[in-house]
């Protein structure tokens, strides 16, 4: 059994594919980072999520990266709102290259930034990752890294965004 907040973590990982503990804490609006780490460690121990801990260079602290593992995918598969094709492509997240995780973190950080900006500027934000797009949606043909909609005073702006990583 897992706690309600741990289920939320799994759903966040489904949506964003990879998260750090700090990003998870921010998205859950939780003040206590120790509690987040306890939940994440428990999920790792139960094989619901995996953890990649990159070796640190001198003077660099790289946070651990969390992603969905086999038991987490099985747990999510039982939820009726989850599209099975989204789960199938997530089976080998550990094997992904660092560029994939860089992209995931950029998307999460962009979402957090837009969310904070929407509170300051008083607009409604709707944010979509590729896993949020319906299989039948036309936007899947574009294959953007993410999309979002801003609404304020009856005006709507729609954006599709592509992450381009250069070395």
N, C-alpha and C positions, 0 to 999 in steps of 0.2 A: 504494500500500500504506500501511496505517496500523498503528501499534503496538498491542499488546494493551491498554494503558491508554487509548489513544485510542478503541478500541472500547468500553471501559467508559464513557468519557465520553459517547459516542453513546447508549448504553443508559440512562445516567442522564438525558440530555436527553429521551429517549423517555418515560421514567417521570415526570419532573418538569416537562417542557416548557421550562423556562428556568432557567438557573443563572448565578451569578457565579463568578469564578475562585476566590474564597475558599470558597464552598460546594462547588465541585468538589474542591478540595484536601481539605476536611474529609471528604467522602463517600468519597474514594479513600484516606483515611488516609495521605496523603503529606506528608512534612515539608518538601519543597523547593517553595516557591511559584514559583520561577523555572522549574522543570521543567514545572509545570502550565501556566504561561503559554506556554512553548515548544510544548507539545502543542496548546493551544487555538489559538495563532497558526497552526500548521501546518494544523489542521483548517479554519480560516477561509480560509487560502490555497488549500486544495484544494476549497473550496465545500461541505464537509461540514456546516459550521455557520456561522451568521451571528453578527454582533456588533453590538449597539446600544450606542453610547457616547453617553449623555445629556450635554448641555452642563452644565457645572458652574456652580453659583451661587457667589458669593464665600463662602468658608468651608465649602462643602459638597463632599465627595468622593463622587460617585456611581459605583459600580462598573459596569463594562461588563456587559451582559446577553448571554448566549450562548443560542442556540436552534438547532434543526435546520434545515438548508437542503436543497435539492434532492438533491445527491449523497449527503448523509447519509441521507436518506429512502430513496433507491435502495439504498444499502448495507444498511440495516436491512430493507428489503423482501425481500432474499434470505435472511434468517435465518428459519427455519421456525417459530420460536416467537413471532413477532410477528404480531398480528392486523392485517390490512391496513386495516381500517376506522379503526384508531387512527392509522395513518400518513396516511390521506387527509385527516383533519381538521387535520393539522399543516402543510399546504402553504404557508400564508400567515401564518406566525407573526410576521413582521416588521410586518405590517399591524395587529396587535393593539394595543389601547389599553393605556395604562400600568396601568390597573386589573387587567388580565389578568396582567401581569408582577408586580405587587404580590401578587396571589393566589398565583402560583407560588412567589415567594420566601417568603411566609408558610408555605406547605405544607412547603417544604424546611427552613426554620428550625424548624418544629414537629417535623418528623421528626428532625432533629439533636438537638433538645432531649430528645425522648422516648427517643432512642437512648442519650444520655448518662445520663438518669435511670434507664433500664433496667439499665445497668451498675452504677450506685450502689445501686439498690434490689433488684438480683438478680432481675429478672423477664424473661421471654421476651417480646419485642416483635415483632409482625407488623404491618407498615404497608402500606397500600394507597392508591394514587392511582387516579383514574378509568381510567388506562391499564392498571392492574393487574387491573381487574375484567373477568372474562370477558364476552363479548357476551351470553351466555345467562344470566348471573347475575341473580338477583332484585334485588340491590343497585343495579343500573343504573337500575331504576325510581325509586329514591330520588334518584339523581344527587348524592350527597354530594361535597364538595370533596376529602375523604379519609376513610379509616376506619382503625382500628387495633384490635388485640387484645392484651391484656396477660394473661399466664399466670404464676401463681406458686403453688406448692404445690397443684397440681391445681385451683385456682380460675381461672376465665376471665372476663374482662370485655371486652365488645365496645363499640366506640364508632363512631358515624358523625358526621362533623363538617362543618359548612357555613361557609365563609368569607363574612362579611358585611362589606363595606367601606363605611365612612361617611366623608364629607368633613368 
